[in-house]
Amino acid sequence: MHHKLNIIKKDIVVLGGGIAGLAAAVKAGRMGARVLLIERYPFIGGMATAGMVSPFMRYKTDEYVLVRGIFEELQSVMNEQQGMLENGFRADVFRFAARTLLEQAGVEVWTQAELTGVKRHSRKIESLEVLHGNYLKQVQANYFIDTSGDAQLAHLAQLPTLQGREDTAVSQTMTLFFRMGGIDFQPIQEQVLNDPDNFFAWVNPQPDATGIVSIAGFFKEAKIAQEQKRLDETIDYIFFNSLPGKGEASFNTTAVNEFSSIRSEDLTQAEFLANHQVHQVVDMLKKDIQGFENAYLIETATQIGVRESRRIVGDVVLQAVSIRSGEKFADKIARGCYGVDIHGNTGEDDIMEELAEDTWYDVPRGTLIARDADNLLAAGRCLSASFEAHGALRIMPTSTATGEACGAWAALAQKQSSTLRDVKIESLQAQITHNIEA
């Protein structure tokens, strides 16, 4: 017996409920559009929640806060819930903040919904096929925004995408975050003071009383543990940030190479290997590092942290030279000051660049629109950039700004009954001035 396909019609459909999709949906909803947000997990937040990625990376220069708007609103709600410590936050509080903003904006949300197909006619995306609640549904809309992290909508629409390095298609290392409790930070900070060469130069052992404790190092202990086969050879140092709550921290330490971030078989193996590494690290810390004697593992993230996979080919493919030179664009829709940050795979060097304190770059509008389609935008990890440039743009503050820009752009096109490219840049910039003006 064949069931008739349910047909749902919306103005704007956003695929992927990470921080970019959240911002896009909230912005478009506030501007009066009928918005549907589709997310495959039972909750919103993407890498901020499923990946437990914390803290937010750099988005301020000496003089300016470069990302405001919805990004600041998220932080405000999390602060009210006492879920933030400086720029670090707990995943459960992010989920609460995301739900709050979506409900207030009147966005319809489908969780536990899987995209299974895309119908495209020439340059126009016509509909999505979505498995939701054990039913296949056809979702029609005037405009689509791909914030899936993997450019899944663009890929299934058979539009061109880029993946990994231009020469090898190899992506960055993946990392499974985890959270520990029962840590005594004082002896750890004393170790940084007494042996600074055992830590990265930027580590500050004496934050203010309310500040976040951010430690990266223990090079010697990691090397010994590797030599004794107690620690995977990909883990050369331990990196963690303290969280709200006594003695808690979030660890960005595991490193899984040589797996594809878009193949399910590879992700399955990567999750197994990363979980094994988590227990190696916890065991090493408890045995070898003062301050961790009474520490314990609280949880590992729902999914492994993916730094990049597929990205769209847009009207503009932003290059790393624009990041490094702090290039400005007349059609800017976001700004950033985070440098190129590449976690190299096997046989590759890491890159960790910092821009001068008073420098920032603009993100041009052409990075957000699929070159070969008329009604598809992309934000967050899916935007159009070279491998190296993407290493700077992929962070959550910038992803929020690009998501908000996509939401405003699609909502303006809906109001004007125009194509996306017919929306005047000035009218789009007027909706997102907080993210583009000093």
C-alpha positions as CSV (number, residue, x, y, z in Angstrom):
1,M,0.0,0.0,0.0
2,H,1.5,3.4,-1.1
3,H,1.1,6.4,1.2
4,K,0.7,9.8,-0.5
5,L,3.8,11.9,0.1
6,N,3.0,14.7,2.6
7,I,3.7,18.1,1.0
8,I,4.7,20.9,3.2
9,K,5.2,24.5,1.9
10,K,7.3,27.1,3.5
11,D,9.0,30.4,2.5
12,I,12.4,29.4,3.7
13,V,13.8,26.0,4.7
14,V,17.0,25.8,6.8
15,L,18.8,22.4,6.8
16,G,21.0,21.8,9.9
17,G,20.4,23.2,13.4
18,G,23.9,24.1,14.3
19,I,24.8,27.6,15.4
20,A,24.7,28.9,11.8
21,G,21.3,27.3,11.0
22,L,20.0,28.5,14.3
23,A,21.0,32.1,13.5
24,A,19.6,31.8,10.0
25,A,16.2,30.5,11.1
26,V,15.9,33.0,14.0
27,K,16.7,36.0,11.8
28,A,14.4,34.9,9.0
29,G,11.6,34.1,11.4
30,R,11.9,37.5,13.1
31,M,11.6,39.2,9.7
32,G,8.2,37.6,9.1
33,A,9.1,34.6,6.9
34,R,7.5,31.2,7.4
35,V,10.6,29.2,8.3
36,L,11.2,25.5,8.8
37,L,14.4,24.3,10.5
38,I,15.3,20.7,9.8
39,E,17.8,18.9,12.2
40,R,18.8,15.2,12.2
41,Y,19.5,15.0,16.0
42,P,16.8,15.2,18.7
43,F,18.2,18.6,19.7
44,I,19.6,21.8,18.3
45,G,23.1,23.1,18.4
46,G,25.3,21.0,16.2
47,M,29.0,21.1,17.2
48,A,28.1,23.3,20.2
49,T,25.9,20.6,21.7
50,A,26.4,17.3,19.9
51,G,30.1,18.0,19.7
52,M,30.4,19.7,23.1
53,V,32.7,22.2,21.4
54,S,33.6,25.0,23.8
55,P,34.8,27.7,24.2
56,F,33.9,30.3,21.5
57,M,37.1,31.3,19.6
58,R,38.3,34.8,19.1
59,Y,35.9,37.4,17.7
60,K,37.1,40.7,19.2
61,T,39.9,43.0,18.3
62,D,41.4,45.5,20.8
63,E,38.8,48.0,19.8
64,Y,35.8,46.2,18.3
65,V,33.4,43.3,19.0
66,L,33.1,41.9,15.5
67,V,30.1,39.6,16.0
68,R,27.0,40.8,17.8
69,G,23.3,40.2,17.1
70,I,22.0,36.7,17.6
71,F,25.5,35.6,18.8
72,E,25.3,38.0,21.7
73,E,21.7,37.0,22.5
74,L,22.7,33.4,22.8
75,Q,25.4,34.3,25.2
76,S,23.0,36.5,27.2
77,V,20.6,33.6,27.7
78,M,23.4,31.3,28.7
79,N,24.8,33.8,31.2
80,E,21.3,34.2,32.7
81,Q,21.3,30.4,33.2
82,Q,24.8,30.6,34.7
83,G,26.0,28.4,32.0
84,M,29.0,30.5,30.8
85,L,32.5,31.2,32.1
86,E,33.9,34.0,30.0
87,N,33.8,32.5,26.5
88,G,33.3,28.9,27.7
89,F,29.9,27.2,28.0
90,R,28.1,24.0,28.8
91,A,26.3,22.2,26.0
92,D,23.1,21.7,27.9
93,V,22.7,25.4,28.5
94,F,23.4,26.1,24.8
95,R,20.5,23.8,24.0
96,F,18.2,25.8,26.3
97,A,19.3,29.1,24.7
98,A,18.8,27.8,21.2
99,R,15.3,26.6,22.0
100,T,14.4,29.9,23.6
101,L,15.5,32.0,20.6
102,L,13.7,29.7,18.1
103,E,10.4,29.7,20.0
104,Q,10.5,33.5,20.3
105,A,11.1,33.8,16.6
106,G,8.1,31.5,15.7
107,V,10.3,29.0,13.8
108,E,8.9,25.6,13.1
109,V,11.5,23.0,14.0
110,W,11.7,19.3,12.9
111,T,14.3,17.3,14.9
112,Q,15.1,13.7,14.2
113,A,14.6,14.5,10.5
114,E,16.8,13.1,7.8
115,L,17.3,14.6,4.3
116,T,17.0,11.8,1.8
117,G,16.7,13.6,-1.5
118,V,16.7,17.0,-3.3
119,K,14.7,17.9,-6.4
120,R,16.3,20.5,-8.5
121,H,15.2,21.8,-11.9
122,S,18.0,23.7,-13.7
123,R,19.1,26.4,-11.3
124,K,16.3,26.1,-8.9
125,I,15.9,23.9,-5.9
126,E,12.3,22.9,-5.9
127,S,11.9,20.6,-2.9
128,L,13.5,18.3,-0.3
129,E,12.5,14.8,0.6
130,V,12.7,14.4,4.3
131,L,12.2,11.3,6.6
132,H,10.4,12.7,9.6
133,G,8.4,10.8,12.2
134,N,8.6,7.6,10.1
135,Y,7.0,9.4,7.2
136,L,8.6,10.7,4.0
137,K,7.6,14.3,3.5
138,Q,8.1,16.6,0.6
139,V,9.2,20.1,1.7
140,Q,8.7,22.9,-0.8
141,A,10.1,26.4,-0.4
142,N,11.1,29.5,-2.3
143,Y,14.6,29.7,-0.7
144,F,16.8,27.1,1.0
145,I,19.7,27.6,3.4
146,D,22.3,24.8,3.7
147,T,23.8,24.9,7.2
148,S,24.2,21.1,7.5
149,G,27.9,21.3,8.2
150,D,28.6,18.9,5.3
151,A,26.9,20.9,2.5
152,Q,24.5,17.9,2.3
153,L,21.8,19.8,0.5
154,A,24.1,21.1,-2.2
155,H,25.7,17.6,-2.5
156,L,22.3,15.9,-3.0
157,A,21.3,18.6,-5.4
158,Q,24.3,17.6,-7.4
159,L,25.8,21.0,-7.2
160,P,29.6,21.4,-7.1
161,T,31.2,21.2,-3.7
162,L,34.8,21.3,-2.4
163,Q,36.2,18.9,0.2
164,G,39.4,19.1,2.2
165,R,42.7,20.3,0.7
166,E,42.6,21.3,-2.9
167,D,45.4,18.9,-3.9
168,T,44.6,15.8,-1.8
169,A,40.9,16.3,-0.6
170,V,42.2,15.3,2.9
171,S,40.3,17.1,5.7
172,Q,41.5,18.3,9.0
173,T,41.9,16.1,12.1
174,M,38.7,15.2,14.0
175,T,38.5,15.5,17.8
176,L,36.1,14.0,20.3
177,F,35.5,16.5,23.1
178,F,35.0,15.2,26.7
179,R,34.2,16.7,30.1
180,M,35.9,15.9,33.4
181,G,35.1,16.9,37.0
182,G,36.9,16.8,40.3
183,I,39.9,18.8,39.0
184,D,42.1,20.9,41.4
185,F,43.2,23.7,39.1
186,Q,45.7,25.4,41.6
187,P,48.5,22.8,41.4
188,I,48.0,22.7,37.6
189,Q,48.5,26.5,37.4
190,E,51.5,26.2,39.6
191,Q,53.1,23.7,37.2
192,V,52.7,26.2,34.4
193,L,54.5,28.9,36.5
194,N,57.3,26.5,37.5
195,D,57.9,24.9,34.1
196,P,56.6,27.2,31.4
197,D,58.5,25.4,28.6
198,N,56.2,22.4,29.2
199,F,53.2,24.5,27.9
200,F,52.3,26.6,24.9
201,A,53.6,30.2,25.2
202,W,50.1,31.7,25.2
203,V,49.0,29.8,28.3
204,N,48.3,32.3,31.2
205,P,48.6,30.4,34.5
206,Q,47.0,33.2,36.5
207,P,43.6,34.3,35.2
208,D,41.5,36.6,37.3
209,A,39.2,35.2,40.0
210,T,36.2,34.8,37.7
211,G,38.2,33.9,34.6
212,I,38.4,30.8,32.6
213,V,41.4,28.5,33.1
214,S,42.8,27.5,29.7
215,I,45.8,25.1,29.7
216,A,47.6,23.5,26.8
217,G,50.8,21.5,27.2
218,F,52.2,18.8,29.4
219,F,54.5,18.0,26.5
220,K,56.9,15.9,28.6
221,E,54.2,13.8,30.2
222,A,52.5,13.1,26.9
223,K,55.9,12.1,25.3
224,I,56.6,9.7,28.1
225,A,53.1,8.2,27.9
226,Q,53.5,7.8,24.1
227,E,56.9,6.0,24.6
228,Q,55.3,3.7,27.1
229,K,52.4,3.0,24.6
230,R,49.9,4.4,27.1
231,L,48.9,7.3,24.8
232,D,48.2,7.4,21.1
233,E,51.0,8.9,19.0
234,T,48.6,11.6,17.6
235,I,48.2,13.2,21.0
236,D,51.3,15.4,21.7
237,Y,49.7,17.7,24.3
238,I,46.7,18.1,26.6
239,F,44.3,21.0,26.0
240,F,41.4,22.0,28.3
241,N,39.3,24.9,29.3
242,S,37.5,25.2,32.7
243,L,33.7,25.3,32.7
244,P,31.1,26.7,35.1
245,G,30.9,24.3,38.1
246,K,33.6,23.5,40.6
247,G,36.5,21.5,39.2
248,E,35.0,21.0,35.7
249,A,36.7,21.3,32.3
250,S,36.2,20.6,28.6
251,F,39.0,18.8,26.8
252,N,39.9,19.4,23.2
253,T,42.7,16.8,23.1
254,T,41.9,13.6,21.1
255,A,43.1,13.6,17.5
256,V,41.8,11.1,14.9
257,N,43.4,11.1,11.4
258,E,43.0,9.4,8.1
259,F,39.2,9.1,8.2
260,S,36.7,10.8,6.0
261,S,34.3,13.1,7.9
262,I,31.5,12.4,5.4
263,R,31.6,8.6,5.2
264,S,29.5,6.8,7.9
265,E,31.9,3.8,8.0
266,D,34.8,6.1,8.6
267,L,33.0,8.1,11.3
268,T,32.0,4.9,13.1
269,Q,35.7,3.9,13.2
270,A,36.8,7.4,14.2
271,E,34.3,7.4,17.1
272,F,35.6,4.1,18.4
273,L,39.2,5.2,18.2
274,A,38.5,8.6,19.7
275,N,36.7,7.1,22.7
276,H,39.7,4.8,23.2
277,Q,41.9,7.9,23.2
278,V,39.6,9.6,25.8
279,H,40.2,6.8,28.3
280,Q,43.9,6.9,27.6
281,V,44.0,10.6,28.4
282,V,41.9,10.4,31.5
283,D,44.1,7.5,32.8
284,M,47.3,9.4,32.0
285,L,46.1,12.6,33.7
286,K,45.0,10.8,36.9
287,K,48.3,8.9,37.1
288,D,50.8,11.5,35.9
289,I,49.5,15.0,36.5
290,Q,49.2,16.7,39.9
291,G,45.7,18.2,40.3
292,F,44.0,15.3,38.6
293,E,44.3,12.7,41.3
294,N,40.6,12.8,42.2
295,A,39.3,13.8,38.7
296,Y,36.8,11.7,36.8
297,L,35.3,11.5,33.4
298,I,31.7,13.0,33.3
299,E,30.8,12.5,29.6
300,T,32.0,12.3,26.1
301,A,30.3,14.3,23.3
302,T,27.5,12.7,21.3
303,Q,29.5,12.9,18.1
304,I,33.1,13.4,17.1
305,G,34.0,17.0,16.4
306,V,34.3,17.6,12.7
307,R,36.3,20.7,11.7
308,E,35.5,20.6,8.0
309,S,34.1,18.4,5.3
310,R,32.2,19.6,2.2
311,R,31.7,23.3,1.3
312,I,29.8,24.9,-1.5
313,V,31.3,26.5,-4.6
314,G,29.9,30.0,-4.4
315,D,30.0,33.1,-6.5
316,V,33.2,33.9,-4.5
317,V,35.6,31.3,-3.1
318,L,37.4,33.3,-0.4
319,Q,41.2,32.7,-0.3
320,A,43.6,32.7,2.6
321,V,45.4,35.8,1.4
322,S,42.2,37.8,2.2
323,I,42.3,36.4,5.7
324,R,46.0,37.1,6.3
325,S,45.9,40.6,4.8
326,G,42.7,41.7,6.6
327,E,41.0,42.4,3.2
328,K,37.8,44.5,3.2
329,F,34.9,44.1,0.8
330,A,32.2,46.5,-0.2
331,D,29.6,43.7,-0.1
332,K,30.7,42.4,3.4
333,I,28.2,40.4,5.4
334,A,30.4,39.4,8.3
335,R,33.7,40.1,9.9
336,G,36.3,37.9,11.6
337,C,39.7,38.2,13.3
338,Y,40.5,34.5,13.9
339,G,43.5,33.4,12.0
340,V,44.1,30.3,9.8
341,D,43.9,27.3,12.1
342,I,44.6,23.9,10.5
343,H,44.9,20.7,12.6
344,G,47.1,18.7,10.2
345,N,46.3,15.1,9.3
346,T,49.0,12.4,9.2
347,G,52.3,13.8,7.7
348,E,51.0,17.3,7.7
349,D,52.0,20.3,9.8
350,D,49.6,22.2,12.0
351,I,49.0,25.8,11.2
352,M,48.0,28.3,13.9
353,E,48.2,31.9,12.8
354,E,47.1,35.0,14.7
355,L,46.2,38.3,13.2
356,A,47.5,41.6,14.7
357,E,45.3,42.8,17.6
358,D,43.8,45.6,15.5
359,T,43.2,43.6,12.3
360,W,40.1,42.0,10.9
361,Y,38.9,40.7,7.6
362,D,35.5,41.0,5.9
363,V,33.5,38.0,4.5
364,P,31.9,39.0,1.1
365,R,28.4,38.1,0.2
366,G,29.4,35.8,-2.7
367,T,30.7,33.2,-0.3
368,L,27.2,32.4,0.9
369,I,25.4,31.7,-2.4
370,A,25.7,28.6,-4.5
371,R,27.3,29.6,-7.9
372,D,25.1,27.2,-10.0
373,A,21.8,27.8,-8.2
374,D,19.4,30.7,-7.8
375,N,17.8,30.0,-4.5
376,L,20.4,28.2,-2.3
377,L,22.5,29.9,0.4
378,A,25.0,28.3,2.7
379,A,26.6,29.4,6.0
380,G,28.8,28.1,8.8
381,R,31.1,25.3,7.7
382,C,29.4,25.0,4.3
383,L,30.3,28.4,3.0
384,S,32.5,28.9,-0.1
385,A,36.2,29.2,0.8
386,S,39.6,27.6,0.1
387,F,40.8,24.9,2.5
388,E,43.1,27.4,4.4
389,A,40.6,30.3,4.5
390,H,38.0,27.9,5.8
391,G,40.4,27.1,8.7
392,A,39.8,30.7,9.9
393,L,36.1,31.1,9.0
394,R,34.8,27.8,10.5
395,I,34.6,29.0,14.1
396,M,31.2,29.5,15.9
397,P,31.1,33.3,16.1
398,T,31.8,33.7,12.4
399,S,29.4,30.9,11.6
400,T,26.7,32.7,13.6
401,A,27.3,35.9,11.6
402,T,27.2,34.2,8.2
403,G,24.0,32.3,9.3
404,E,22.3,35.5,10.4
405,A,23.3,37.1,7.1
406,C,21.7,34.2,5.1
407,G,18.5,34.4,7.1
408,A,18.2,38.1,6.5
409,W,19.1,37.7,2.8
410,A,16.4,35.0,2.2
411,A,13.8,36.9,4.2
412,L,14.4,40.1,2.1
413,A,14.1,38.1,-1.1
414,Q,10.8,36.6,0.2
415,K,9.5,40.1,1.0
416,Q,10.4,41.4,-2.4
417,S,9.4,38.3,-4.3
418,S,12.8,38.5,-6.0
419,T,15.7,36.3,-6.7
420,L,18.5,36.2,-4.1
421,R,20.9,38.0,-6.4
422,D,18.4,40.8,-7.0
423,V,18.5,41.8,-3.3
424,K,20.5,45.0,-3.0
425,I,23.5,44.6,-0.8
426,E,22.6,47.9,1.0
427,S,19.3,46.5,2.1
428,L,20.9,43.3,3.3
429,Q,23.6,45.2,5.2
430,A,21.0,47.4,6.8
431,Q,19.6,44.3,8.5
432,I,23.0,43.1,9.9
433,T,24.8,46.4,10.6
434,H,25.8,45.1,14.1
435,N,28.0,42.4,12.4
436,I,29.6,44.6,9.7
437,E,30.2,48.0,11.2
438,A,32.8,49.1,13.8
